Amino acid sequence: MLSLAAGFRKEPASKEIKSARKNGKPRSNGVPLTRGELLTAHQRALKVAETMTVREGFQSLVTAGIITPAGKLSPRYGG
């Protein structure tokens, strides 16, 4: 598999492909967040989680695929 992937692309990507950004905003895909951005996102998530009711928290876990509607762990998580 490695040898197949290594020979897949023999020429570099054109400049048109490399500069796909048109709106001037930084890309979030593949760009690591700064420590400050991570802390802000964490604090925001904690605020949301603290204000959730038990039912909303349960539904959030079901929507994420962590548990089933019956309350058991999904197969992906060992259930």
Helices and strands as residue ranges (DSSP letters): H 2-6, H 15-18, H 35-51, H 54-64, G 75-77
